[in-house]
């Protein structure tokens, strides 16, 4: 008689488990998985409202199977993948809850392919909520032991957040798929940056290739398009000692939506249009050449509406650092000041401010903010500091010139014009004063 190996024993135990399991999934649609139950390939969990489905899928090669969550009416949009970097090689995978309280994805030999790595007692259940969140809990009514919203893929749904928990160090960020048909982690990431004044950034590896500009209380300063769909979604950037995160929620009656980070490094906000049964793109970034980070270098201004030969120009009071390179469209070296500032050691100065309208505010990773002062006080604070190169309102929700203060002490980087953009007050020498700058 052939000796039983450990893999044979696991296979026999798995077969016995499946044979004794309830067959509710085959009989009716449910949103909940309990102990002693399973979801095998070909079976699904469907949220109570019907918008989301959990099950097995193949995005490309049929031989590779993944466990994930997708929009029921648009199966090609997958919001979460369990085994993104470890596909199953056949259609005999199964999702179960272990005796110790973990969600387990098992392959045909009973080996654990993916686990939630949780421990719990009592009546454990996993439920696919109407939000698209898969939640594992012990039925006590307390906090979820595990949830898919804490383990982001390439998609942000309403209720998800990106950023960081400053107490635990947990980080939430979108990670692109490696390709259209490969959900393993790609090179691009999208998250809320913690340095200086928070803003969202798109990275290729560790390199910033696009940023939204800082949050102004209503939208990110470089994404004024957010105002056009504020009737459907509410946005929130949280900046507290416990967390720095960004998320959004859908208002009652809003259509289904998601934010997608594509495999080739484009970030899109999409909304489902029932009449055409298609996703409508509301915004994408980078949107044009001026969204390429640092396109015009320090103190350079990018204008996407300018002729293709002159997207970049130097802001008022500055000239190209390298005129020869600039003529050859090599603008990354940026611009330098024409006339030195008159600091006055904080006691007296002839410096003032050139007002620049309609901007995505400069990179704020080295900026500082003070929400407690007025914009007028911000101006005085900047002028009294020899290191201050410019300032802007932190919050524009009250209308007018805004409140609060962002101060830049380093070179201004990644400036561009945007429709409905904000106002920047650029510290300038006396000879450059008396005019405003706008597109």
Kinemage of the C-alpha trace (Angstrom):
@kinemage 1
@onewidth
@group {chain A} dominant
@subgroup {mainchain}
@vectorlist {calphas} color= white
{ca unk a 1} P 0.000 0.000 0.000
{ca unk a 2} L 1.289 3.474 -0.887
{ca unk a 3} L 2.445 5.513 2.092
{ca unk a 4} L 0.352 8.642 2.728
{ca unk a 5} L 2.368 11.851 2.487
{ca unk a 6} L 1.478 15.095 4.214
{ca unk a 7} L 0.152 16.535 0.917
{ca unk a 8} L -2.091 13.468 0.448
{ca unk a 9} L -3.469 13.924 3.961
{ca unk a 10} L -4.166 17.615 3.294
{ca unk a 11} L -5.946 16.756 0.060
{ca unk a 12} L -8.114 14.138 1.804
{ca unk a 13} L -8.993 16.570 4.579
{ca unk a 14} L -9.913 19.232 2.013
{ca unk a 15} L -12.115 16.827 0.058
{ca unk a 16} L -13.846 15.761 3.283
{ca unk a 17} L -14.358 19.394 4.259
{ca unk a 18} L -15.920 20.244 0.916
{ca unk a 19} L -18.142 17.166 0.978
{ca unk a 20} L -19.562 18.081 4.393
{ca unk a 21} L -19.962 21.791 3.684
{ca unk a 22} L -23.382 23.375 3.179
{ca unk a 23} L -24.446 23.958 -0.412
{ca unk a 24} L -26.188 27.252 0.237
{ca unk a 25} L -23.970 29.020 -2.281
{ca unk a 26} L -25.213 26.887 -5.111
{ca unk a 27} L -28.830 27.311 -4.028
{ca unk a 28} L -29.074 31.037 -3.384
{ca unk a 29} L -27.049 34.232 -3.466
{ca unk a 30} L -25.567 35.301 -0.151
{ca unk a 31} L -23.169 37.964 1.070
{ca unk a 32} L -21.819 36.029 4.060
{ca unk a 33} L -19.355 33.205 4.590
{ca unk a 34} L -19.403 31.408 7.934
{ca unk a 35} L -17.364 28.701 9.601
{ca unk a 36} L -17.925 25.342 7.960
{ca unk a 37} L -18.836 27.022 4.680
{ca unk a 38} L -16.743 27.713 1.609
{ca unk a 39} L -16.647 29.611 -1.652
{ca unk a 40} L -15.190 27.428 -4.371
{ca unk a 41} L -14.347 28.376 -7.949
{ca unk a 42} L -17.600 29.086 -9.800
{ca unk a 43} L -19.387 30.242 -6.640
{ca unk a 44} L -19.647 33.822 -5.377
{ca unk a 45} L -20.611 36.133 -2.574
{ca unk a 46} L -22.753 39.083 -3.685
{ca unk a 47} L -23.325 42.194 -1.568
{ca unk a 48} L -26.895 42.693 -0.378
{ca unk a 49} L -27.441 45.579 -2.780
{ca unk a 50} L -26.002 43.578 -5.644
{ca unk a 51} L -23.284 46.056 -6.605
{ca unk a 52} L -20.240 43.933 -5.704
{ca unk a 53} L -19.279 40.304 -6.239
{ca unk a 54} L -16.537 38.195 -4.675
{ca unk a 55} L -15.293 35.128 -6.468
{ca unk a 56} L -12.612 33.658 -8.693
{ca unk a 57} L -11.595 35.254 -11.975
{ca unk a 58} L -8.955 35.198 -14.707
{ca unk a 59} L -7.972 38.649 -16.057
{ca unk a 60} L -5.961 37.228 -18.928
{ca unk a 61} L -4.549 33.733 -19.079
{ca unk a 62} L -7.371 31.344 -18.205
{ca unk a 63} L -4.978 29.010 -16.419
{ca unk a 64} L -4.274 31.695 -13.787
{ca unk a 65} L -7.047 32.108 -11.231
{ca unk a 66} L -7.387 34.823 -8.618
{ca unk a 67} L -9.778 35.512 -5.759
{ca unk a 68} L -11.101 39.066 -5.904
{ca unk a 69} L -13.951 41.551 -5.615
{ca unk a 70} L -15.413 43.276 -8.673
{ca unk a 71} L -18.315 45.473 -9.735
{ca unk a 72} L -21.199 43.151 -10.569
{ca unk a 73} L -22.277 45.168 -13.602
{ca unk a 74} L -18.684 45.596 -14.832
{ca unk a 75} L -16.761 42.415 -14.133
{ca unk a 76} L -13.559 43.729 -15.671
{ca unk a 77} L -13.183 46.314 -12.881
{ca unk a 78} L -11.663 44.425 -9.947
{ca unk a 79} L -11.307 46.443 -6.745
{ca unk a 80} L -9.385 43.928 -4.605
{ca unk a 81} L -7.308 40.790 -5.208
{ca unk a 82} L -6.294 38.337 -2.472
{ca unk a 83} L -3.551 36.374 -4.222
{ca unk a 84} L -2.300 39.037 -6.633
{ca unk a 85} L 1.279 37.744 -6.686
{ca unk a 86} L 0.442 34.039 -6.285
{ca unk a 87} L -2.150 32.908 -8.850
{ca unk a 88} L -3.813 29.513 -8.684
{ca unk a 89} L -3.027 27.216 -11.596
{ca unk a 90} L -6.403 25.497 -11.782
{ca unk a 91} L -10.083 26.030 -10.975
{ca unk a 92} L -10.065 24.145 -7.675
{ca unk a 93} L -9.314 26.972 -5.259
{ca unk a 94} L -11.537 27.489 -2.234
{ca unk a 95} L -12.066 30.266 0.333
{ca unk a 96} L -12.749 29.119 3.912
{ca unk a 97} L -12.588 30.378 7.498
{ca unk a 98} L -10.145 28.339 9.558
{ca unk a 99} L -10.810 27.027 13.043
{ca unk a 100} L -8.483 29.686 14.429
{ca unk a 101} L -10.332 32.569 12.789
{ca unk a 102} L -8.394 33.297 9.604
{ca unk a 103} L -9.723 33.674 6.094
{ca unk a 104} L -7.810 31.139 4.000
{ca unk a 105} L -7.485 30.674 0.267
{ca unk a 106} L -6.541 27.048 -0.380
{ca unk a 107} L -5.343 25.477 -3.585
{ca unk a 108} L -6.317 22.045 -4.916
{ca unk a 109} L -3.779 20.330 -2.651
{ca unk a 110} L -4.994 22.109 0.474
{ca unk a 111} L -1.997 24.427 0.669
{ca unk a 112} L -2.587 27.961 1.958
{ca unk a 113} L -2.117 30.421 -0.919
{ca unk a 114} L -3.309 33.484 0.988
{ca unk a 115} L -4.379 34.208 4.570
{ca unk a 116} L -5.809 37.149 6.505
{ca unk a 117} L -3.465 36.132 9.370
{ca unk a 118} L -6.065 36.773 12.033
{ca unk a 119} L -6.985 34.913 15.209
{ca unk a 120} L -10.441 34.894 16.679
{ca unk a 121} L -12.963 32.942 18.665
{ca unk a 122} L -16.720 32.645 18.580
{ca unk a 123} L -18.866 32.594 15.459
{ca unk a 124} L -16.593 33.974 12.751
{ca unk a 125} L -18.138 35.361 9.577
{ca unk a 126} L -16.870 37.164 6.481
{ca unk a 127} L -19.383 39.514 4.873
{ca unk a 128} L -19.208 41.415 1.602
{ca unk a 129} L -20.769 44.788 2.419
{ca unk a 130} L -22.648 47.115 0.080
{ca unk a 131} L -19.546 49.324 0.061
{ca unk a 132} L -17.484 46.569 -1.561
{ca unk a 133} L -15.604 45.960 1.688
{ca unk a 134} L -15.042 42.328 2.738
{ca unk a 135} L -15.157 42.297 6.545
{ca unk a 136} L -14.139 39.456 8.876
{ca unk a 137} L -15.679 39.667 12.356
{ca unk a 138} L -16.526 37.461 15.318
{ca unk a 139} L -20.166 38.492 15.640
{ca unk a 140} L -19.616 40.434 18.881
{ca unk a 141} L -20.414 43.770 17.280
{ca unk a 142} L -16.920 45.097 17.880
{ca unk a 143} L -14.356 46.317 15.410
{ca unk a 144} L -13.635 44.222 12.335
{ca unk a 145} L -10.778 41.776 12.814
{ca unk a 146} L -9.778 42.238 9.182
{ca unk a 147} L -11.164 44.120 6.186
{ca unk a 148} L -10.215 44.357 2.530
{ca unk a 149} L -10.377 48.181 2.695
{ca unk a 150} L -7.132 48.056 4.689
{ca unk a 151} L -5.373 46.134 1.923
{ca unk a 152} L -5.637 48.273 -1.195
{ca unk a 153} L -5.000 47.117 -4.720
{ca unk a 154} L -5.140 49.570 -7.652
{ca unk a 155} L -8.616 50.915 -6.853
{ca unk a 156} L -10.021 53.353 -4.293
{ca unk a 157} L -13.726 53.030 -3.522
{ca unk a 158} L -15.890 55.415 -1.473
{ca unk a 159} L -15.077 54.753 2.194
{ca unk a 160} L -11.472 53.720 1.511
{ca unk a 161} L -8.640 55.997 2.506
{ca unk a 162} L -5.048 56.468 1.431
{ca unk a 163} L -2.292 57.830 3.641
{ca unk a 164} L -0.908 56.681 6.968
{ca unk a 165} L -1.941 55.857 10.533
{ca unk a 166} L 0.668 57.737 12.553
{ca unk a 167} L 0.093 55.660 15.696
{ca unk a 168} L 0.464 52.212 14.176
{ca unk a 169} L 2.560 53.093 11.127
{ca unk a 170} L 0.031 51.375 8.843
{ca unk a 171} L 0.106 52.817 5.335
{ca unk a 172} L -2.619 52.759 2.729
{ca unk a 173} L -1.693 53.385 -0.893
{ca unk a 174} L -2.836 52.301 -4.304
{ca unk a 175} L -0.438 50.082 -6.232
{ca unk a 176} L -0.784 49.571 -9.960
{ca unk a 177} L -1.126 46.146 -11.539
{ca unk a 178} L 1.951 44.982 -13.427
{ca unk a 179} L -0.099 44.836 -16.634
{ca unk a 180} L -3.725 44.744 -17.762
{ca unk a 181} L -3.752 40.974 -17.257
{ca unk a 182} L -1.383 40.681 -14.299
{ca unk a 183} L -2.595 41.951 -10.889
{ca unk a 184} L 0.781 41.447 -9.214
{ca unk a 185} L 2.226 44.727 -7.829
{ca unk a 186} L 3.468 47.144 -10.492
{ca unk a 187} L 5.821 50.130 -10.307
{ca unk a 188} L 3.331 52.935 -9.636
{ca unk a 189} L 1.877 54.073 -6.316
{ca unk a 190} L -0.631 56.757 -5.335
{ca unk a 191} L -0.965 58.015 -1.773
{ca unk a 192} L -1.244 61.032 0.522
{ca unk a 193} L 2.194 62.462 1.196
{ca unk a 194} L 3.006 63.359 4.809
{ca unk a 195} L 5.905 65.725 4.242
{ca unk a 196} L 5.276 69.422 4.795
{ca unk a 197} L 1.682 70.272 3.842
{ca unk a 198} L -0.216 67.094 2.774
{ca unk a 199} L -0.964 66.518 -0.897
{ca unk a 200} L -1.532 63.404 -2.981
{ca unk a 201} L 1.364 62.146 -5.063
{ca unk a 202} L 1.855 59.612 -7.842
{ca unk a 203} L 5.161 57.780 -7.706
{ca unk a 204} L 7.119 55.649 -10.127
{ca unk a 205} L 9.038 53.569 -7.619
{ca unk a 206} L 10.219 56.235 -5.159
{ca unk a 207} L 10.181 59.107 -7.655
{ca unk a 208} L 7.325 61.636 -7.660
{ca unk a 209} L 6.000 61.996 -11.206
{ca unk a 210} L 2.753 63.845 -10.474
{ca unk a 211} L 1.148 65.626 -7.536
{ca unk a 212} L -2.279 67.111 -6.930
{ca unk a 213} L -1.158 70.211 -5.075
{ca unk a 214} L -2.141 70.817 -1.426
{ca unk a 215} L -5.666 70.442 -0.028
{ca unk a 216} L -7.481 73.789 0.301
{ca unk a 217} L -10.527 72.653 2.255
{ca unk a 218} L -12.588 71.928 -0.867
{ca unk a 219} L -10.278 70.215 -3.338
{ca unk a 220} L -6.623 69.787 -4.175
{ca unk a 221} L -5.317 73.044 -5.631
{ca unk a 222} L -4.277 71.390 -8.893
{ca unk a 223} L -7.477 69.353 -9.324
{ca unk a 224} L -10.147 72.037 -9.619
{ca unk a 225} L -12.280 69.515 -11.544
{ca unk a 226} L -13.257 68.072 -8.164
{ca unk a 227} L -15.729 70.930 -7.792
{ca unk a 228} L -17.763 69.690 -10.770
{ca unk a 229} L -18.849 66.512 -8.975
{ca unk a 230} L -19.049 67.746 -5.387
{ca unk a 231} L -22.819 67.239 -5.548
{ca unk a 232} L -22.217 63.488 -5.777
{ca unk a 233} L -19.219 62.983 -3.499
{ca unk a 234} L -17.860 64.460 -0.285
{ca unk a 235} L -14.090 64.618 0.073
{ca unk a 236} L -12.033 64.706 3.218
{ca unk a 237} L -8.369 65.128 3.972
{ca unk a 238} L -7.640 64.269 7.608
{ca unk a 239} L -4.512 65.764 9.140
{ca unk a 240} L -4.340 64.953 12.855
{ca unk a 241} L -1.731 63.591 15.291
{ca unk a 242} L -3.193 60.122 14.682
{ca unk a 243} L -3.426 60.039 10.891
{ca unk a 244} L -2.872 61.847 7.610
{ca unk a 245} L -5.296 60.389 5.080
{ca unk a 246} L -7.522 61.240 2.140
{ca unk a 247} L -10.817 59.625 1.230
{ca unk a 248} L -14.239 60.305 -0.172
{ca unk a 249} L -17.813 59.132 0.381
{ca unk a 250} L -20.722 58.890 -2.021
{ca unk a 251} L -23.739 61.062 -1.282
{ca unk a 252} L -27.245 59.518 -1.389
{ca unk a 253} L -28.259 58.774 -4.963
{ca unk a 254} L -24.716 59.047 -6.319
{ca unk a 255} L -23.745 56.570 -9.052
{ca unk a 256} L -21.117 53.921 -8.490
{ca unk a 257} L -17.585 55.229 -8.783
{ca unk a 258} L -13.958 54.342 -8.277
{ca unk a 259} L -10.483 55.815 -8.566
{ca unk a 260} L -8.141 53.678 -10.631
{ca unk a 261} L -4.354 53.668 -10.852
{ca unk a 262} L -3.567 52.121 -14.227
{ca unk a 263} L -0.651 49.822 -14.964
{ca unk a 264} L 1.015 52.565 -17.045
{ca unk a 265} L 0.868 55.208 -14.305
{ca unk a 266} L -2.304 57.211 -14.888
{ca unk a 267} L -4.720 58.027 -12.072
{ca unk a 268} L -8.391 58.246 -13.120
{ca unk a 269} L -11.669 59.020 -11.369
{ca unk a 270} L -14.502 57.117 -13.064
{ca unk a 271} L -18.254 57.212 -12.555
{ca unk a 272} L -20.732 54.627 -13.845
{ca unk a 273} L -23.236 55.951 -16.366
{ca unk a 274} L -26.260 53.594 -16.335
{ca unk a 275} L -27.734 54.838 -19.632
{ca unk a 276} L -24.649 53.860 -21.625
{ca unk a 277} L -23.556 51.129 -19.208
{ca unk a 278} L -20.031 52.495 -19.281
{ca unk a 279} L -17.521 54.237 -17.036
{ca unk a 280} L -17.192 57.987 -17.604
{ca unk a 281} L -13.798 59.537 -16.879
{ca unk a 282} L -14.260 62.634 -14.695
{ca unk a 283} L -10.593 63.342 -14.190
{ca unk a 284} L -7.199 61.880 -14.845
{ca unk a 285} L -3.698 62.821 -13.790
{ca unk a 286} L -1.309 63.514 -15.269
{ca unk a 287} L -3.735 65.285 -17.615
{ca unk a 288} L -1.205 67.031 -19.887
{ca unk a 289} L 2.471 67.909 -20.254
{ca unk a 290} L 2.310 70.469 -17.442
{ca unk a 291} L 1.371 67.777 -14.931
{ca unk a 292} L 4.755 66.100 -15.393
{ca unk a 293} L 6.457 66.856 -12.094
{ca unk a 294} L 8.996 69.687 -12.331
{ca unk a 295} L 8.482 70.141 -16.068
{ca unk a 296} L 9.791 73.720 -15.975
{ca unk a 297} L 12.212 73.409 -13.053
{ca unk a 298} L 12.443 75.709 -10.027
{ca unk a 299} L 10.655 79.045 -10.403
{ca unk a 300} L 9.473 77.938 -13.842
{ca unk a 301} L 5.811 78.182 -14.882
{ca unk a 302} L 4.055 75.705 -17.158
{ca unk a 303} L 1.093 76.754 -19.293
{ca unk a 304} L -0.602 73.910 -21.180
{ca unk a 305} L -2.463 76.410 -23.363
{ca unk a 306} L 0.728 77.985 -24.681
{ca unk a 307} L 2.238 76.990 -28.055
{ca unk a 308} L 4.026 73.654 -27.905
{ca unk a 309} L 7.395 75.380 -28.226
{ca unk a 310} L 6.850 77.511 -25.141
{ca unk a 311} L 4.984 75.548 -22.464
{ca unk a 312} L 7.559 76.822 -19.977
{ca unk a 313} L 8.367 80.368 -18.948
{ca unk a 314} L 10.058 81.948 -15.965
{ca unk a 315} L 7.844 83.646 -13.414
{ca unk a 316} L 8.059 87.424 -13.087
{ca unk a 317} L 11.445 88.582 -11.837
{ca unk a 318} L 13.272 85.436 -12.966
{ca unk a 319} L 15.251 84.350 -16.049
{ca unk a 320} L 16.414 80.941 -17.299
{ca unk a 321} L 19.310 79.484 -15.297
{ca unk a 322} L 20.732 78.152 -18.551
{ca unk a 323} L 19.564 80.278 -21.526
{ca unk a 324} L 21.239 77.927 -24.007
{ca unk a 325} L 19.465 74.857 -22.641
{ca unk a 326} L 16.195 76.787 -22.418
{ca unk a 327} L 16.349 77.635 -26.145
{ca unk a 328} L 16.789 73.911 -26.806
{ca unk a 329} L 13.684 73.242 -24.653
{ca unk a 330} L 15.826 71.890 -21.853
{ca unk a 331} L 13.836 73.569 -19.080
{ca unk a 332} L 14.484 71.256 -16.132
{ca unk a 333} L 17.240 73.545 -14.799
{ca unk a 334} L 14.576 76.161 -14.101
{ca unk a 335} L 14.984 79.853 -13.445
{ca unk a 336} L 16.912 82.218 -11.188
{ca unk a 337} L 16.075 85.574 -9.681
{ca unk a 338} L 17.037 88.724 -11.612
{ca unk a 339} L 17.326 91.060 -8.606
{ca unk a 340} L 18.392 89.999 -5.117
{ca unk a 341} L 15.858 90.384 -2.324
{ca unk a 342} L 16.247 93.047 0.350
{ca unk a 343} L 15.832 91.031 3.498
{ca unk a 344} L 16.599 93.697 6.054
{ca unk a 345} L 17.204 91.074 8.751
{ca unk a 346} L 13.529 91.132 9.591
{ca unk a 347} L 13.567 94.782 10.729
{ca unk a 348} L 12.910 96.685 7.509
{ca unk a 349} L 12.732 95.693 3.869
{ca unk a 350} L 11.718 97.056 0.507
{ca unk a 351} L 10.537 93.633 -0.631
{ca unk a 352} L 6.903 93.020 -1.431
{ca unk a 353} L 4.741 90.440 -3.150
{ca unk a 354} L 3.766 89.819 -6.742
{ca unk a 355} L 0.278 88.338 -6.873
{ca unk a 356} L -0.006 85.281 -9.130
{ca unk a 357} L -3.519 84.026 -9.932
{ca unk a 358} L -4.931 80.738 -11.202
{ca unk a 359} L -2.219 78.322 -10.056
{ca unk a 360} L -1.667 74.830 -8.866
{ca unk a 361} L 0.314 75.794 -5.789
{ca unk a 362} L 4.002 74.781 -5.700
{ca unk a 363} L 5.219 71.514 -4.203
{ca unk a 364} L 4.476 71.626 -0.461
{ca unk a 365} L 6.711 68.811 0.737
{ca unk a 366} L 9.084 71.448 2.176
{ca unk a 367} L 6.417 74.006 3.068
{ca unk a 368} L 4.831 74.721 6.446
{ca unk a 369} L 1.274 75.634 7.419
{ca unk a 370} L -0.518 77.570 10.139
{ca unk a 371} L -4.306 77.302 10.194
{ca unk a 372} L -4.755 79.750 13.083
{ca unk a 373} L -3.797 83.020 11.375
{ca unk a 374} L -5.361 85.240 8.740
{ca unk a 375} L -3.906 85.725 5.272
{ca unk a 376} L -2.903 89.275 6.260
{ca unk a 377} L -0.997 87.923 9.243
{ca unk a 378} L 0.549 85.347 6.921
{ca unk a 379} L 1.867 88.146 4.711
{ca unk a 380} L 3.503 89.900 7.656
{ca unk a 381} L 4.964 86.622 8.899
{ca unk a 382} L 6.493 85.888 5.523
{ca unk a 383} L 7.913 89.381 5.058
{ca unk a 384} L 9.571 89.256 8.490
{ca unk a 385} L 11.331 85.985 7.657
{ca unk a 386} L 14.346 86.258 5.342
{ca unk a 387} L 13.845 82.629 4.287
{ca unk a 388} L 10.222 83.037 3.183
{ca unk a 389} L 9.884 83.047 -0.603
{ca unk a 390} L 6.101 83.097 -0.886
{ca unk a 391} L 2.794 82.310 0.775
{ca unk a 392} L -0.804 81.306 -0.004
{ca unk a 393} L -4.089 80.697 1.762
{ca unk a 394} L -4.402 77.282 3.385
{ca unk a 395} L -8.208 77.160 3.301
{ca unk a 396} L -10.539 78.765 0.732
{ca unk a 397} L -13.876 77.440 2.022
{ca unk a 398} L -14.985 80.784 3.419
{ca unk a 399} L -14.580 82.560 0.093
{ca unk a 400} L -12.708 85.799 -0.377
{ca unk a 401} L -8.933 85.565 -0.117
{ca unk a 402} L -9.087 82.540 2.165
{ca unk a 403} L -7.715 81.845 5.631
{ca unk a 404} L -4.734 80.123 7.175
{ca unk a 405} L -1.240 80.188 5.794
{ca unk a 406} L 1.159 78.102 3.718
{ca unk a 407} L 4.736 79.381 3.647
{ca unk a 408} L 7.485 78.279 1.255
{ca unk a 409} L 11.124 78.668 2.305
{ca unk a 410} L 12.729 76.603 -0.447
{ca unk a 411} L 12.769 77.001 -4.218
{ca unk a 412} L 9.273 76.930 -5.703
{ca unk a 413} L 8.868 73.788 -7.794
{ca unk a 414} L 6.201 72.418 -10.135
{ca unk a 415} L 4.204 75.573 -10.829
{ca unk a 416} L 1.489 75.539 -13.457
{ca unk a 417} L -1.674 77.374 -14.446
{ca unk a 418} L -5.036 75.632 -13.936
{ca unk a 419} L -8.581 76.839 -14.536
{ca unk a 420} L -9.980 78.046 -11.231
{ca unk a 421} L -6.587 77.773 -9.555
{ca unk a 422} L -5.416 79.517 -6.392
{ca unk a 423} L -3.484 82.697 -5.693
{ca unk a 424} L 0.198 82.659 -4.757
{ca unk a 425} L 1.965 85.664 -3.255
{ca unk a 426} L 5.554 85.609 -4.506
{ca unk a 427} L 8.176 87.526 -2.550
{ca unk a 428} L 9.864 89.930 -4.972
{ca unk a 429} L 12.311 92.793 -5.058
{ca unk a 430} L 10.913 96.333 -5.133
{ca unk a 431} L 11.686 96.756 -8.830
{ca unk a 432} L 9.396 93.800 -9.701
{ca unk a 433} L 6.351 95.002 -7.761
{ca unk a 434} L 3.208 96.683 -8.980
{ca unk a 435} L 1.835 93.964 -11.290
{ca unk a 436} L -0.093 90.764 -11.008
{ca unk a 437} L 0.600 87.596 -12.948
{ca unk a 438} L -2.099 85.420 -14.478
{ca unk a 439} L -2.465 83.132 -17.517
